[in-house]
Amino acid sequence: MNNLLDNKIEFLKGVGPKRAAILNKELNIFTFDDLLNYFPFRHTDKSRIHKVAEIDNDNVYYQLAGKIDNIKSYGTPRLTRITATLTDETGSIELVWFKGLKWIKTRFVPQQKYLLFGKASAFNNKFNFVHPDVEDFNPADFTQGESLQGVYNTTEAMKTQGLGTKSVARLVKTLLFQVKDMITEVFPQYILDKEKLISRADAYFNIHLPSDSNMLQLSVNRLKFEEHFFFQLQLLHNKKNRELYVKGFPFKVVGQLFNDFYANHLPFPLTNAQKRVIKEIRHDLGAGTQMNRLLQGDVGSGKTIVALMVMLIALDNGYQAALMAPTEILAAQHLQTIQTLLEKMPVEIALLTGSTKAKQRKIIHEGLQNGTLQILIGTHALIEENVQFKQLGITIIDEQHRFGVAQRARMQEKNDIPPHILVMTATPIPRTLAMTQYGDLNNSRIDEMPPGRKMVETRHLYQHQRLQMIGFLKKQIAIGRQIYIVYPLIHESEKLDLINLMEGYESLLRDFPEPDYRICMVHGQMKAADKDFEMQRFVKGQAHIMVATTVIEVGVNIPNASVMVIEHADRFGLSQLHQLRGRVGRGADQSYCLLMTDFKLTAEAKKRMATMVRTNDGFEIAEVDLQLRGPGETQGTRQSGQIEFKLGNLLQDEKLIKYVRHLVNQMLDEDPQLLKPENQIMKTHFEKIFKKTFDWSRIS
C-alpha cells in the first residue's frame, strides 16, 4: 500500500503544479512528508489583533484588521509597484507590493474589512508592510482565550503564487487532517514512558496546530528529542560498526625512527597535552581496527609535531604515510617543517601538488609503488587515481573543513584495508558542536601551548588612531620585524564603505615610501606564479610589509613577522580573526595584533573585538563565536544522509545532546544491531532515514 506521506506535494488540495514547482525550488518541499516536517519558526497568538498605533518596531510580525483602500500604481510597465492603505480606528499604514500586481488591483472591495499579517518594515522614518498576507476578516475566528498560529518562513517568489505564511499554514492544516492517522510512532513504549514523551502523531499535530502553549512545548520537546536521538544513533552506530568490523593495520611497534626522533631530534620538550594525545593515538593504532580520530589544537599548539611522530610510528611498522593539506602554500610549509625536523634521519619525503612537474611526478609514483618513498605530503593531487602506494598505513588530513567528504573518501581506496585517518583542525570546536559534528570520531584536544611561547598582544584601535598605528609599525620595522596588513576586500565595493586593498596599498606606499620601506601584495585573484613571487619576497625578508586579503589565513609561517594589522576587523568573524592572528607570534619576539575599526560598531562587533583583546584561547573564542553566530550548518560540507536539524539548537540543547548520546550508547552496548523485538521500531525508522547513506564515518 502506498504511503500517503510519500505523495508528491502537487497532489495536496490547494497546491497544484505551479505552487508545487515553487515549493520544490524555494523550500525543497517535494512530498507530503516534506511539508509535514516544515515547522513554524515561531507561533503568534492569532486571537490578538494589534492596532496601527501599536506598531513601534520593524522586523516584528503584527496582525491587523481594517479597511484597505487608496490603491495606487507607480513606475513603468516593466518595473511597477502598488501601494495601498490599511486603516483602523487608530490610524493608517502603507502596504506595498512589487509582484502579483494584477491580483492586488482587483483583490480589495471598498468598505470591506480585511485581516493582515506581516512583518513591519521601516522606510523613510515610517512603518509599512511589504507583501503582507491578507485575507477576509471573520470575527468568528477570534474567540476568547489562547489561540496559537504557526508562522512559517516564506520567500518573495512564494508570495507571488499566494504562498505567504498564512497560506502555508492552511496547506499544513489540510495535510494534517488528511494524514494524521498515518503518522507512525518510531520509539518503543519503554522510551516513551521513561522520557515522558507524547506520541509522535500528537507532537506533529500540535507543533503546527497547538491546542495551547503547554501542548506546543511538549511537542517541541518530543520532536527535538527525536532529532537528536536519531542523529546520535547514526553517529554511534557507524562508529561501533567500524570498531567492530572495519579492520585496520595493527601498528604494534614503537620503533627506531620514533625513539631516535624523540630522544635526539625533538626541538623542544613535548607538552603534557601533546604526550596525552600521542598516547591516545598510539592506543588506536595498536587496536587492530581502523583509527578515525579528530585532533583539535589551537594555532601554535604543536599539532605538526604530533602528526610527524604518528607518521614515524607508521614507518616503524613498515607502512607509508600521507599528509594532505588544502593549499599548495600549506603543503609546502609542512614539507619544509618536516624536512627540517628529519634532516638528520633516514626518511624519504616528497611533495606532490598540482604544480609538480611530470618528471618529478614519475619519480614520486615509482617511489610510492616500490615503497622507498615513505612520507608523501601534498594537496588534492594525492587523491588522483594514478597515485598508488605500496602500503599506505595512515593519512593525516590538515584543515579538514576545506576538503569535501567525497575527496577524503578517495584516500580510503588506496588500500584494500583502509588506512588509519587522523583529521587535524586549527579551528577549535566547542564541545557541543564537536559532539554533534564529529560524534563518530574519537576526539583529542591539544589544550596547552608550548612553554615560553609569548601570547600575541591584541589591541583594538579606531580610525582616528591611524597615525599612532603607522608610527608603531615603523618602530617595529626599525628593529627588524615584518608586518601583515589584511583587508576584507580586493576592489572597491559600492555596497560596503570600506578601504579596499588596492586603495590601502597605495596609501601605504605614501606612508612607507621606497627605498626605506618595501611592500609586497598578495590576494586570491593573482596568478599562482605572481602570488608565489610576492610571498617569497616576504619569506626572504625582502619586503617589510605584506598587504593581503584572507588568502594568508592559513599556510604562512614567518617567525620574523611580529605584527598583524586587520583593517575593518568588524567585518570578520571571530574564528577568522583568530586564524589571522595566528600568523604572528611564531618567533621568540613579542607579537601584536591590531584590530582597526570605525568608531560606530554594532553590539555584536564590540563583543567580538572585546573577546579578541581579552583572550588568546581559541576554544574560548569558539564558544563565544557559537553564541554570537549560532552553529550554522551542523556539517561544513553537508554529508549525505545526515539529519538536518529543524528544531535542534546546539546552544540550547547541550544537556539534552549529552543525555541522548549517553542513552544511545547504553542501548547500543546492549543491542548493537537493534535486534531486540522492542527495538525493531527504531531500527525500521533508522534504516528509512539513512537508507541511501554511505558510511561516511569511516572517513570522517
VODRENDO-203764 format. One line per 5 residues: number of its first residue (from 1); their letters; for each residue x, y, z of C-alpha. Coordinates in Angstrom, 3 decimals, padded with zeros to 6 digits. Last residue first. Example, Ala and Ser with C-alpha at 12.3 -4.5 7.8 and 13.67 -1.06 7.14 Angstrom:
<pts>
2) SA) 013.670 -001.060 007.140; 012.300 -004.500 007.800
</pts>
This chain:
<pts>
700) SIRSW) 035.157 011.491 008.868; 036.495 008.720 006.582; 034.805 005.709 008.094; 032.014 007.919 009.351; 030.966 008.364 005.733
695) DFTKK) 029.151 005.021 005.843; 027.307 005.595 002.583; 023.775 006.733 003.315; 020.910 005.933 000.981; 018.844 004.026 003.565
690) FIKEF) 019.637 006.571 006.268; 016.189 007.794 007.241; 014.375 004.559 006.384; 017.040 002.444 008.093; 016.660 004.453 011.307
685) HTKMI) 012.855 004.225 011.146; 012.974 000.429 010.846; 015.659 000.148 013.543; 013.605 002.262 015.921; 010.503 000.047 015.547
680) QNEPK) 012.694 -003.063 015.833; 013.894 -002.016 019.285; 011.206 -003.893 021.269; 011.928 -007.072 019.310; 015.656 -006.981 020.147
675) LLQPD) 017.788 -006.819 017.006; 018.925 -003.197 017.305; 022.334 -004.042 015.764; 024.461 -003.182 018.821; 021.819 -004.282 021.423
670) EDLMQ) 023.138 -003.903 024.985; 026.069 -001.613 024.185; 023.883 000.041 021.549; 021.259 000.996 024.153; 023.826 002.369 026.592
665) NVLHR) 025.447 004.459 023.871; 022.053 005.766 022.766; 021.219 006.918 026.309; 024.634 008.546 026.793; 024.251 010.415 023.493
660) VYKIL) 020.732 011.448 024.469; 021.942 012.885 027.796; 024.866 014.740 026.241; 022.623 016.158 023.482; 019.938 017.150 026.006
655) KEDQL) 022.440 018.944 028.234; 023.865 020.877 025.257; 020.429 021.679 023.799; 020.234 025.466 023.963; 023.421 026.315 022.105
650) LNGLK) 023.337 023.313 019.776; 019.753 024.001 018.735; 017.566 021.167 017.481; 014.282 022.130 015.823; 014.935 021.588 012.116
645) FEIQG) 018.343 019.975 012.391; 019.421 018.495 009.079; 019.831 014.798 009.644; 022.679 013.157 007.783; 022.047 011.132 004.660
640) SQRTG) 024.858 012.574 002.580; 027.156 014.877 004.461; 026.662 018.610 004.492; 030.026 020.168 003.871; 030.665 022.305 006.946
635) QTEGP) 028.296 019.986 008.809; 025.959 021.219 011.513; 025.066 024.060 009.223; 025.160 027.384 011.030; 026.138 026.753 014.670
630) GRLQL) 024.894 030.060 016.109; 026.578 033.309 015.219; 027.071 035.015 018.573; 026.924 032.049 020.950; 028.977 029.848 018.605
625) DVEAI) 031.565 032.610 018.258; 031.752 032.972 022.049; 032.425 029.230 022.378; 034.990 029.355 019.577; 036.816 032.209 021.304
620) EFGDN) 037.042 030.149 024.499; 038.458 027.249 022.493; 040.901 029.534 020.686; 042.374 030.877 023.924; 044.149 034.130 023.010
615) TRVMT) 041.862 036.162 025.285; 040.725 039.649 026.251; 041.549 041.668 023.123; 039.885 039.126 020.820; 036.821 038.911 023.066
610) AMRKK) 036.500 042.711 023.242; 036.633 042.967 019.434; 033.971 040.273 019.016; 031.781 041.852 021.712; 032.006 045.248 020.022
605) AEATL) 031.040 043.633 016.703; 027.949 042.091 018.344; 026.875 045.424 019.854; 027.184 047.016 016.421; 030.071 049.390 015.814
600) KFDTM) 030.466 053.139 015.219; 034.065 054.081 015.974; 035.375 052.691 012.708; 037.606 049.659 013.011; 041.264 048.600 013.124
595) LLCYS) 042.219 045.462 015.080; 045.952 045.467 015.788; 047.559 042.087 016.518; 050.955 042.178 018.197; 053.999 039.957 018.643
590) QDAGR) 056.663 039.757 021.341; 059.750 038.086 019.898; 060.668 034.386 020.088; 059.045 033.523 016.756; 055.632 032.259 015.723
585) GVRGR) 053.683 035.081 017.370; 052.149 036.108 014.057; 050.029 034.136 011.557; 047.775 033.062 014.450; 046.164 036.486 014.482
580) LQHLQ) 044.660 035.641 011.113; 043.172 032.410 012.471; 041.731 034.251 015.477; 040.157 036.908 013.270; 038.714 034.134 011.098
575) SLGFR) 037.217 032.369 014.114; 035.745 035.622 015.400; 034.058 036.563 012.139; 035.450 039.382 010.024; 033.783 042.658 009.014
570) DAHEI) 034.422 044.171 012.459; 038.157 043.942 011.709; 037.822 046.756 009.209; 041.580 046.572 008.616; 043.417 043.730 010.358
565) VMVSA) 047.015 044.607 011.280; 049.160 041.601 012.198; 052.531 042.449 013.727; 055.525 040.221 014.557; 056.536 038.671 011.234
560) NPINV) 060.041 037.271 011.878; 058.677 033.768 012.553; 057.190 033.513 009.035; 054.715 030.643 008.772; 052.086 031.143 006.088
555) GVEIV) 049.709 028.260 005.439; 046.411 029.539 006.710; 044.640 032.893 006.773; 047.097 034.267 004.218; 044.498 034.298 001.424
550) TTAVM) 042.497 036.444 003.850; 043.375 039.530 001.808; 046.909 040.832 001.719; 049.370 043.692 002.141; 052.728 042.229 003.173
545) IHAQG) 055.064 044.732 004.811; 058.847 044.780 005.231; 059.712 043.130 001.940; 062.998 041.372 001.025; 062.833 039.319 004.241
540) KVFRQ) 063.152 036.008 002.393; 059.594 034.972 003.327; 058.257 038.377 002.254; 059.844 038.237 -001.186; 058.773 034.584 -001.378
535) MEFDK) 055.132 035.569 -000.940; 055.372 038.098 -003.769; 056.856 035.507 -006.133; 054.330 032.853 -005.010; 051.395 035.164 -005.722
530) DAAKM) 052.802 036.060 -009.121; 053.263 032.375 -010.013; 049.767 031.456 -008.761; 048.119 034.204 -010.780; 046.558 036.862 -008.570
525) QGHVM) 042.847 036.852 -007.768; 043.326 035.432 -004.258; 045.431 038.271 -002.913; 049.095 039.015 -002.167; 050.898 042.365 -002.060
520) CIRYD) 054.508 043.308 -001.310; 055.806 046.461 000.386; 059.388 047.735 000.684; 060.438 050.550 003.008; 063.400 052.944 003.012
515) PEPFD) 063.612 052.870 -000.787; 060.698 053.426 -001.051; 057.954 055.256 000.829; 056.092 053.856 003.860; 053.186 056.261 004.468
510) RLLSE) 052.807 057.083 000.771; 053.173 053.452 -000.332; 050.743 052.589 002.474; 048.061 054.742 000.860; 048.522 052.962 -002.474
505) YGEML) 048.197 049.547 -000.810; 045.138 050.658 001.125; 043.460 051.840 -002.052; 044.161 048.479 -003.679; 043.043 046.508 -000.618
500) NILDL) 039.758 048.279 -000.194; 039.056 050.866 002.456; 035.472 050.066 003.211; 032.083 051.660 002.521; 030.389 048.420 001.603
495) KESEH) 027.692 048.403 -001.056; 029.555 050.185 -003.826; 032.530 047.900 -003.341; 036.067 048.895 -004.189; 038.460 046.113 -005.114
490) ILPYV) 040.255 043.435 -003.105; 038.105 043.365 000.007; 038.445 042.298 003.676; 041.898 043.858 004.114; 044.927 042.366 005.895
485) IYIQR) 048.147 044.163 006.826; 050.975 041.777 007.723; 054.197 043.161 009.213; 057.899 042.312 009.398; 060.380 042.936 012.240
480) GIAIQ) 063.919 044.273 012.045; 064.051 046.738 014.949; 063.228 049.646 012.621; 060.320 047.675 011.137; 058.693 047.518 014.581
475) KKLFG) 059.218 051.247 015.128; 057.697 051.983 011.720; 054.651 049.872 012.612; 054.118 051.816 015.853; 054.239 055.141 013.993
470) IMQLR) 051.644 053.901 011.495; 049.363 052.826 014.385; 049.587 056.236 016.085; 048.779 057.863 012.758; 045.765 055.528 012.432
465) QHQYL) 044.312 056.376 015.851; 041.370 058.285 014.322; 040.432 055.032 012.562; 039.825 053.222 015.844; 042.229 050.804 017.519
460) HRTEV) 041.564 047.469 019.261; 044.749 045.949 020.645; 045.897 042.330 020.782; 049.130 041.194 022.432; 050.117 037.809 020.990
455) MKRGP) 050.935 035.447 023.846; 054.608 034.577 024.215; 055.590 030.934 023.858; 057.897 030.013 026.709; 056.255 026.634 027.302
450) PMEDI) 054.338 025.091 024.385; 050.575 025.827 024.490; 048.075 023.525 026.209; 044.657 022.374 025.007; 045.818 019.814 022.496
445) RSNNL) 042.475 018.077 022.158; 041.682 014.552 021.005; 038.343 013.248 019.729; 037.403 009.769 018.624; 035.268 010.173 015.563
440) DGYQT) 031.564 009.382 015.137; 030.492 012.383 017.185; 032.328 014.782 014.909; 029.542 017.250 014.140; 027.406 016.505 017.172
435) MALTR) 029.931 016.056 019.968; 032.220 018.589 018.301; 029.401 021.151 018.319; 028.707 020.538 021.999; 032.419 020.690 022.861
430) PIPTA) 033.105 023.951 021.071; 035.422 023.466 018.067; 038.902 024.956 017.888; 039.866 025.888 014.326; 043.390 024.537 013.936
425) TMVLI) 041.982 021.269 012.630; 043.556 017.872 012.188; 041.927 014.665 010.936; 043.872 011.476 011.611; 042.781 008.541 009.470
420) HPPID) 044.161 004.992 009.614; 044.476 003.398 006.222; 041.607 001.355 004.751; 042.303 -002.343 004.170; 042.058 -002.933 000.434
415) NKEQM) 044.348 000.065 000.067; 044.395 003.433 -001.775; 040.597 003.495 -001.810; 040.301 005.166 001.567; 042.041 008.279 000.204
410) RARQA) 039.061 008.556 -002.140; 036.783 009.105 000.833; 038.541 012.366 001.620; 037.510 013.758 -001.740; 033.938 012.505 -001.249
405) VGFRH) 033.720 014.300 002.097; 034.810 017.604 000.600; 038.025 019.126 001.901; 038.321 022.580 003.434; 036.818 021.507 006.777
400) QEDII) 039.715 019.073 007.332; 042.342 021.774 007.845; 045.010 019.065 007.756; 044.249 015.483 006.761; 046.637 012.813 008.014
395) TIGLQ) 046.507 009.514 006.139; 047.962 006.388 007.722; 049.191 002.971 006.632; 049.625 003.316 002.891; 051.283 000.130 001.645
390) KFQVN) 052.814 000.144 -001.830; 051.095 003.434 -002.577; 049.279 004.413 -005.768; 048.859 007.955 -007.098; 047.418 007.155 -010.533
385) EEILA) 043.861 007.540 -009.249; 044.357 011.122 -008.083; 043.692 011.539 -004.336; 047.165 012.890 -003.533; 046.774 015.739 -006.045
380) HTGIL) 044.213 017.241 -003.657; 047.226 018.711 -001.840; 050.540 017.188 -000.886; 052.905 015.487 001.528; 054.121 011.953 000.831
375) IQLTG) 056.099 010.141 003.520; 057.916 006.840 002.936; 059.182 006.935 -000.634; 061.200 003.709 -000.983; 057.994 001.640 -001.013
370) NQLGE) 058.192 000.338 -004.576; 054.871 001.928 -005.545; 055.421 005.219 -003.724; 058.933 005.653 -005.091; 057.772 004.961 -008.650
365) HIIKR) 054.944 007.492 -008.366; 057.292 010.118 -006.903; 059.874 009.674 -009.677; 057.156 009.944 -012.317; 055.749 013.059 -010.655
360) QKAKT) 059.199 014.659 -010.707; 059.398 014.268 -014.484; 055.808 015.481 -014.952; 056.384 018.683 -012.989; 054.635 019.242 -009.632
355) SGTLL) 052.350 022.280 -009.837; 049.149 020.392 -008.998; 050.799 019.227 -005.807; 053.046 016.348 -004.695; 055.811 016.917 -002.149
350) AIEVP) 058.315 014.210 -001.226; 059.867 012.609 001.870; 062.384 009.761 002.268; 063.414 009.168 005.897; 066.956 008.348 007.029
345) MKELL) 067.223 010.960 009.846; 069.454 014.012 010.086; 067.117 016.316 008.127; 064.026 014.978 009.930; 062.895 018.194 011.677
340) TQITQ) 063.945 020.381 008.763; 062.238 018.092 006.255; 059.086 018.157 008.397; 058.914 021.955 008.536; 059.726 022.482 004.850
335) LHQAA) 057.241 019.844 003.733; 054.510 021.236 006.000; 055.051 024.729 004.568; 054.936 023.343 001.024; 051.570 021.728 001.811
330) LIETP) 050.298 024.996 003.341; 051.281 027.035 000.298; 049.964 024.377 -002.088; 046.566 024.594 -000.420; 044.115 022.184 001.283
325) AMLAA) 046.695 019.939 003.020; 047.082 016.143 002.773; 049.711 014.262 004.793; 050.454 010.724 003.654; 052.234 007.890 005.473
320) QYGND) 053.867 004.647 004.354; 053.935 001.369 006.272; 056.685 -000.881 007.636; 055.758 -000.715 011.326; 058.426 001.877 012.127
315) LAILM) 057.109 003.951 009.204; 053.617 004.031 010.741; 055.072 005.057 014.123; 057.036 007.776 012.295; 053.754 009.104 010.859
310) VMLAV) 052.391 009.464 014.403; 055.534 011.372 015.390; 055.054 013.707 012.433; 051.386 014.365 013.238; 052.228 015.172 016.871
305) ITKGS) 054.965 017.575 015.758; 052.514 019.183 013.318; 049.839 019.620 016.011; 052.125 021.766 018.159; 049.854 024.280 019.911
300) GVDGQ) 050.795 027.117 017.555; 047.244 027.806 016.321; 044.871 025.910 018.607; 044.690 022.157 018.534; 041.979 019.690 017.676
295) LLRNM) 042.892 016.208 016.539; 039.931 014.208 015.223; 040.386 010.449 015.203; 039.329 007.640 012.890; 041.544 004.650 013.587
290) QTGAG) 040.866 001.452 011.665; 040.754 -001.630 013.848; 043.673 -003.764 015.051; 043.926 -001.912 018.381; 047.543 -000.784 018.021
285) LDHRI) 046.821 002.409 016.104; 044.018 003.403 018.472; 046.244 003.131 021.568; 049.034 005.038 019.811; 046.551 007.845 019.070
280) EKIVR) 045.545 008.221 022.727; 049.215 008.148 023.821; 050.097 010.795 021.217; 047.260 012.966 022.568; 048.433 012.668 026.181
275) KQANT) 052.026 013.493 025.260; 050.887 016.541 023.286; 048.759 017.721 026.228; 051.648 017.218 028.661; 053.731 019.489 026.454
270) LPFPL) 056.515 017.958 024.398; 060.032 019.159 025.100; 061.644 021.215 022.324; 063.460 020.581 019.034; 062.872 016.799 019.078
265) HNAYF) 065.896 015.398 017.260; 067.753 013.114 019.681; 065.476 011.218 022.080; 062.087 011.638 020.426; 063.478 011.357 016.887
260) DNFLQ) 065.515 008.274 017.724; 062.552 006.675 019.542; 060.149 007.226 016.663; 062.613 006.071 013.994; 063.800 003.023 015.947
255) GVVKF) 060.473 001.538 016.979; 057.068 001.930 018.520; 055.790 -001.406 017.295; 052.298 -002.888 017.271; 050.847 -000.769 014.476
250) PFGKV) 047.891 -003.016 013.656; 046.623 -002.086 010.168; 042.886 -001.631 010.360; 039.896 -003.904 010.173; 036.429 -002.456 009.865
245) YLERN) 034.033 -004.797 011.717; 033.742 -003.999 015.413; 035.264 -000.525 015.623; 033.644 000.496 012.349; 030.291 -000.852 013.458
240) KKNHL) 030.631 000.991 016.780; 031.349 004.282 014.998; 028.553 003.797 012.472; 026.049 003.080 015.235; 027.396 005.991 017.286
235) LQLQF) 026.964 008.565 014.521; 023.616 007.263 013.274; 022.194 006.864 016.763; 023.412 010.345 017.650; 021.369 011.815 014.791
230) FFHEE) 018.464 009.520 015.645; 018.318 010.723 019.244; 018.984 014.398 018.492; 016.060 014.630 016.105; 013.733 012.546 018.295
225) FKLRN) 014.458 014.656 021.374; 013.670 017.800 019.342; 010.403 016.222 018.195; 009.278 015.392 021.760; 010.395 018.662 023.327
220) VSLQL) 008.744 020.705 020.548; 005.512 018.768 021.004; 005.541 019.132 024.806; 006.116 022.879 024.365; 003.194 023.224 021.941
215) MNSDS) 000.971 021.154 024.211; 001.691 023.581 027.072; 001.115 026.625 024.845; -002.400 025.516 023.899; -004.240 023.445 021.297
210) PLHIN) -001.216 023.729 019.050; -001.857 023.500 015.301; 001.570 023.011 013.650; 003.563 021.826 016.666; 000.373 020.306 017.976
205) FYADA) -000.318 017.929 015.106; 003.260 016.757 014.772; 003.575 016.120 018.517; 000.214 014.355 018.757; 001.205 011.992 015.948
200) RSILK) 004.591 011.320 017.553; 003.039 010.407 020.873; 003.875 012.458 023.967; 007.233 011.800 025.610; 007.684 011.097 029.337
195) EKDLI) 011.329 010.028 028.814; 010.919 006.654 030.539; 007.382 006.078 029.257; 008.095 006.960 025.630; 011.364 005.007 025.825
190) YQPFV) 009.643 001.867 027.181; 006.845 002.226 024.637; 009.162 001.760 021.688; 010.030 004.862 019.663; 009.257 005.497 015.979
185) ETIMD) 005.479 006.030 016.181; 003.515 006.319 012.957; 002.000 009.427 011.421; -000.542 007.781 009.103; -003.657 008.582 011.141
180) KVQFL) -002.916 012.325 010.961; -002.539 012.184 007.162; -005.554 014.069 005.754; -006.324 016.251 008.774; -002.665 017.241 008.930
175) LTKVL) -002.405 017.998 005.207; -005.280 020.491 005.161; -003.783 022.204 008.221; -000.376 022.304 006.532; -001.919 023.894 003.451
170) RAVSK) -003.685 026.489 005.610; -000.432 027.317 007.437; 001.326 027.726 004.083; -001.366 030.219 003.080; -000.893 032.035 006.386
165) TGLGQ) 002.869 032.303 005.838; 002.541 033.604 002.293; 002.038 031.261 -000.637; -000.143 033.272 -002.997; 001.942 032.369 -006.046
160) TKMAE) 003.776 035.704 -005.984; 004.194 035.101 -002.245; 006.333 032.040 -002.934; 008.817 034.034 -005.023; 009.062 036.595 -002.224
155) TTNYV) 010.066 033.867 000.210; 008.340 032.131 003.105; 009.233 031.202 006.677; 006.244 029.850 008.549; 004.381 031.422 011.490
150) GQLSE) 002.237 028.893 013.365; -000.964 030.256 014.884; -001.798 029.990 018.583; -005.267 030.643 020.012; -005.355 031.276 023.758
145) GQTFD) -008.591 032.550 025.211; -011.602 034.419 023.871; -012.681 033.770 020.334; -011.373 035.400 017.207; -012.212 033.280 014.172
140) APNFD) -015.886 034.245 014.442; -014.966 037.836 013.600; -014.110 036.780 010.011; -011.831 039.239 008.188; -011.098 038.376 004.567
135) EVDPH) -007.465 037.575 003.945; -004.192 039.474 003.578; -000.625 038.197 003.914; 001.771 041.127 003.708; 003.912 041.828 000.601
130) VFNFK) 005.803 044.759 002.130; 004.233 046.267 005.251; 004.966 049.862 006.191; 006.495 051.846 009.039; 007.692 055.415 008.687
125) NNFAS) 011.077 057.072 009.219; 011.840 056.972 005.493; 011.295 053.189 005.475; 010.921 050.898 008.498; 009.450 047.476 007.774
120) AKGFL) 006.706 045.676 009.715; 006.455 041.922 009.207; 003.119 040.582 008.078; -000.443 039.535 008.852; -003.484 041.442 007.602
115) LYKQQ) -007.171 040.701 008.245; -009.586 042.539 005.983; -012.748 044.618 006.490; -014.867 045.570 003.483; -015.589 049.271 002.917
110) PVFRT) -014.171 049.169 -000.630; -013.506 045.661 -002.018; -009.880 044.543 -002.308; -008.437 041.945 -004.695; -008.788 043.574 -008.110
105) KIWKL) -005.593 045.629 -008.131; -003.746 043.053 -005.982; -004.315 040.224 -008.499; -002.901 042.243 -011.373; 000.074 043.232 -009.193
100) GKFWV) 001.349 039.788 -008.260; 004.759 041.333 -007.603; 006.106 044.579 -006.161; 003.551 045.029 -003.381; 003.440 047.711 -000.679
95) LEISG) 001.064 048.393 002.225; 001.014 051.797 003.923; -000.337 052.354 007.437; -003.371 054.190 008.766; -004.599 055.273 012.193
90) TEDTL) -006.232 054.329 015.491; -009.746 053.293 014.317; -008.331 051.088 011.574; -006.942 051.931 008.155; -004.919 049.881 005.697
85) TATIR) -003.537 051.946 002.830; -002.495 050.722 -000.589; 000.655 050.756 -002.684; 001.396 049.046 -005.957; 004.817 048.757 -007.520
80) TLRPT) 005.851 048.651 -011.139; 009.041 047.977 -013.054; 008.429 046.770 -016.609; 005.168 048.679 -017.143; 006.837 051.756 -015.643
75) GYSKI) 006.545 053.105 -012.127; 003.688 053.566 -009.680; 000.214 052.071 -009.081; -002.196 053.278 -006.435; -004.778 051.677 -004.135
70) NDIKG) -006.259 054.223 -001.721; -008.241 051.487 000.030; -007.938 048.678 002.562; -010.273 048.534 005.557; -009.041 047.211 008.878
65) ALQYY) -007.661 044.339 010.929; -004.031 043.988 011.954; -001.725 041.092 012.888; 001.877 042.079 013.518; 005.233 040.389 012.948
60) VNDND) 008.376 042.216 014.098; 011.239 043.102 011.733; 010.494 046.776 012.414; 009.306 048.129 015.742; 006.663 050.549 017.016
55) IEAVK) 003.341 049.365 015.616; 000.799 049.986 018.412; -000.938 052.890 016.618; -001.940 050.518 013.799; -003.821 048.412 016.348
50) HIRSK) -002.885 044.820 017.014; -005.280 041.900 016.740; -004.660 039.145 019.268; -006.647 035.916 018.804; -003.951 034.755 016.406
45) DTHRF) -001.473 034.474 019.259; 001.753 034.039 017.328; 003.905 030.974 016.912; 007.533 030.704 015.858; 009.765 029.151 013.202
40) PFYNL) 006.808 027.048 012.064; 007.848 023.524 011.075; 008.341 022.117 007.597; 008.331 018.444 008.562; 004.738 017.866 007.436
35) LDDFT) 005.606 019.698 004.224; 008.431 017.253 003.483; 006.159 014.304 004.351; 003.553 015.443 001.818; 006.283 015.370 -000.799
30) FINLE) 008.598 017.678 -002.763; 009.367 020.505 -000.324; 012.896 021.696 -001.067; 011.902 025.135 000.272; 012.283 027.566 -002.634
25) KNLIA) 012.571 025.309 -005.664; 010.253 022.466 -004.723; 007.726 024.789 -003.071; 007.723 026.981 -006.188; 007.261 023.978 -008.501
20) ARKPG) 004.467 022.684 -006.273; 002.726 026.054 -006.481; 002.641 025.795 -010.257; 001.750 022.068 -010.394; -001.182 022.058 -007.913
15) VGKLF) -001.174 023.224 -004.293; -004.621 023.842 -002.747; -005.512 020.182 -002.242; -002.303 018.169 -001.974; -001.462 016.434 -005.253
10) EIKND) 001.307 018.920 -006.085; 003.150 017.788 -002.927; 004.080 014.443 -004.423; 002.785 011.542 -002.374; 005.228 009.845 000.021
5) LLNNM) 003.135 010.812 003.059; 000.211 008.863 001.572; 002.151 005.630 001.996; 001.379 003.386 -000.960; 000.000 000.000 000.000
</pts>
